[in-house]
Amino acid sequence: MKSKDLAKTLLYAFCLLSAGMPTVYAEEVTEQRDAYAYQLPSLGEPTMLVQADTMAAGSKGDSEDKAQSEQCAGFAKDDNADVGEIIQAGCEPTLAQMSKLMDNPLGNVAMWWNQFDTYRLENPEFNENELQHRYTMILQWPQRLNDDWNLINRVIPTVNSVPLDQDKIDDFKVPSPSVPPGGGPVQEPRISRAPVDIFDGRTTGLGDTTYLGLFSPREGVDVGAGKFVWGAGFDISAPTATDDVLGSGKWSAGPGLLGVYLGPKWKVGALGMHFWDFAGDGDREDVNLTNLQYFAYYSLNKTTSIGAAPNIIANWEQDSDNTFTVPVGLGINKTFQFGKIPVRFGAEVHYSVITPDDTVGAEWDFRFFVIPAAPAALFSWMQ
């Protein structure tokens, strides 16, 4: 029997059976038949056994995809949308959303800072200038403690290149100038300086390594059209330098505090760290130093800002005339997308309006940085 004749026969038999059924049941069967019939091919067309189920499942899947697409489109229009919620919904954050998240130094984002500083040092004793180079890596990630608090972690290894001859300084058996914990220009010892021009030769290698931990509320405080976020904790510096002139030679620790206002256009705040030595080489200078990084940035658009983040250094072991280095600066940064990874590039110039009178100090600092980032929501161990 041909397929067309077989189909007609089965349909006729079904109608006869329906006629003999109770009226209510026959109506239910008829409704089910009619609802299902639109999915069947016309008589004479080849029939796939899984076609009906596939079409039903496909209809449901299309509906879900459409709903998700609409949800993602809604997220994409809101630059203030929570990036964690965006990822949980199966959507991807926009570049503008990631750039805004990276503006928050206490946000739910993992960042890998690569910062390059070149200081123009002045030696007033010999009236000459030299360059000091420094690479600072900052590995930052948040760790959720509970529904209300995060621990913001920063591990900060460094590489220094200073215009100092370590062997020449060692020959005089006096305390060595050194790069301080937390970074910055070379600091000379207060007493027993080498009676020689220290700007002779160059020493390059690893510097000290610092850890900074900040306990921060997961939600900021509403202030006008923006938010104020803050974190408080501690820092600890390990004497990992490969030469005396590249680090302090001391274990140091102290309090750390960060606060920042995140407005629609302005991002203004400061990070303060203090270091006291508590162990290490007894022949090295004591450490009692404050590193205050203040920052002010103005957004030109969703991914571009101008401003700067200079570091004020206060070396409390020095005489009052040589305690402070206070720079001001200006720069620009912009966030780009590479594949699915947002990367921020920036360049800044800092000029010190206050420098030590009688010891080596930094007049200029030229800074360049590259910062790739990823939302913390992508990493289950951060949650």
C-alpha positions, 0 to 999 in steps of 0.5 A, a space after each residue: 500500500 502506498 504511503 498516501 493511501 496508508 495515511 488516509 486509512 489511518 486518519 479515517 479509522 481515527 475519526 471512526 473511533 472518535 465517533 464512538 467515544 463519549 462526547 467529552 472525551 471525543 472533544 478532548 481527543 479532537 482538540 489534541 489531534 488538531 493541536 498536534 496536526 499542524 506539526 505533521 507534514 502534508 499527506 504525501 510528504 516524507 515523515 521524520 520520526 523525530 520531527 515533531 519533538 524537534 520542532 517543539 523543543 526548537 520552539 522552546 529553545 528559540 523562546 529562551 534564546 530570545 528572552 536571554 537576548 533581550 535580557 543581554 540587550 537590557 544589560 548592555 544599555 546600562 553602564 551601571 549594571 552589576 557585572 556579576 549579574 551579567 555573567 550569571 545571566 550568561 551575557 557578556 559585559 560591555 567594554 564600558 562596563 568593564 572600564 567602569 569596574 576597573 575604575 574602582 580599586 576595591 571592585 570585584 575585579 582581578 587586575 594585573 598591573 604592569 607599571 613602569 616608572 623612570 625617575 630623574 634623580 637629583 644629587 645636590 651634593 655633586 649637582 648632577 642628575 641620573 635616571 632610576 628605573 622601576 618595574 612594579 607588578 601588582 597582582 590584585 584580586 578580591 576574596 569574598 568573606 561574607 555577604 557584606 565584606 571583601 578582602 582586597 589582596 595586592 601582591 607587589 613584586 618589583 624590579 629596580 635599576 638604580 644609578 648606584 655602584 654597590 661595590 663602591 659603596 661596600 668599600 666604604 662600609 657605610 649604610 647603603 642608599 636604597 629603594 624604600 618599601 612601597 617603591 619610590 626614588 632612592 633614599 639616602 641614609 641620614 648619617 654615615 654617607 659614602 664620601 664619594 659620588 654615588 652616581 657612578 655605575 648601575 645596579 639592577 635586580 629584584 627589589 623588595 616585595 610587598 603585600 597589601 590586604 584591605 578589608 572593604 564593604 561589598 557595597 559603597 555608600 551613596 554620595 550624591 550621584 556617585 558612591 564612596 568606597 573604602 578599605 582598611 587593613 595592613 601592609 607587609 614588606 619582605 626584604 627580597 632585594 638582590 642587592 642592598 641598594 635595591 631594597 631596605 634589607 628589613 621586614 616592615 609592616 604597618 597600616 593601609 587605608 584606601 578611600 575613593 569617591 566614584 562619581 559620574 565623571 570624577 574619581 578622587 581618592 587616596 591610598 596610604 601605606 605606612 612601614 615600620 621595620 620589625 626585623 632584618 639586617 641590623 646594620 641597615 637604616 631603620 624604616 619609618 616611612 609613609 607612601 601616600 598615593 593620591 589620585 584624581 581622574 576625569 572621564 572624557 568618555 566611557 573608556 578614556 580618562 585624564 588625571 594622575 596618581 602620584 606618590 607622596 613619600 615621607 621618610 620620617 628617619 630623615 631631617 625635616 628638610 629632607 623628609 618629603 617628596 611631593 609630586 603633582 602630575 597629569 596623564 591619560 589612560 584608555 581601555 581597549 578590548 583584546 578578544 574578550 579581555 579589557 586592557 587599560 593603557 596609560 601614561 603620566 608625568 609627575 613633577 615634584 614641587 617639594 624634594 629633599 634639600 640635601 639628599 638625593 631626590 626625584 624631580 621627575 617621574 615618567 610613568 607608563 602602565 598596562 592593566 589587563 583585567 577580568 571580572 571576579 565572577 569568572 573565578 569561583 574561588 574568589 566568591 
